[in-house]
């Protein structure tokens, strides 16, 4: 199974993009999928490829998507479809339904609709 670590900085942007990524990370972690977010200043030393990129390019290289030990995406968070393909997860875990219930555990449907 693939694993993904997203590296960003302490002051990662707030707003819709951060909210999107935070929601995806939480839904996938709730389902046991290996996805994490690390602040590059605290964790980069454990990942030489990430540390080297940040040393060479500075924080403009962030965010970095590190997949199975390799840098895969830099300068942006992965798109929903990229996360789905990389981690081989159902689309419903990435983009939860807004109305109705899809009956998939962890889908993000409001609890009262999933009874």
Residue pairs with C-beta under 8 A, 6 or more apart in sequence:
1 33
1 34
1 87
1 88
2 34
2 67
2 68
2 86
2 87
2 88
3 34
3 35
3 36
3 67
3 68
4 34
4 35
4 36
4 65
4 66
4 67
4 78
4 83
4 86
4 87
5 35
5 36
5 37
5 38
5 47
5 65
5 66
5 67
6 21
6 25
6 35
6 36
6 37
6 38
6 63
6 64
6 65
6 66
6 77
6 78
7 37
7 38
7 39
7 40
7 43
7 44
7 47
7 50
7 62
7 63
7 64
7 66
8 37
8 39
8 40
8 62
8 63
8 64
9 39
9 40
9 41
9 59
9 62
10 39
10 41
12 18
12 62
12 63
17 77
20 77
20 80
21 37
21 77
23 96
23 108
24 35
24 80
24 83
24 93
24 94
25 35
25 36
25 37
27 93
27 94
27 96
27 106
27 107
27 108
28 35
28 83
28 87
28 89
28 93
28 94
29 35
30 106
31 89
31 93
31 105
31 106
33 87
33 89
33 93
34 87
35 83
35 87
38 44
40 50
40 54
40 59
40 62
40 64
44 50
44 51
44 54
45 51
47 66
49 66
49 70
49 71
50 64
50 66
50 71
53 61
53 64
53 71
53 74
54 61
54 62
54 64
60 75
61 74
61 75
62 74
62 75
63 73
63 74
63 75
63 76
63 77
64 71
64 73
64 74
65 71
65 72
65 73
65 74
65 77
65 78
65 82
65 86
66 72
67 86
72 78
72 86
73 82
78 86
80 91
80 94
80 95
81 94
83 89
83 94
84 90
84 91
84 93
84 94
90 104
92 102
92 104
92 107
92 108
93 104
93 106
93 107
96 102
96 107
96 108
96 109
97 107
97 108
97 109
100 109
100 113
101 107
101 109
101 113
101 114
102 109
103 114
107 114
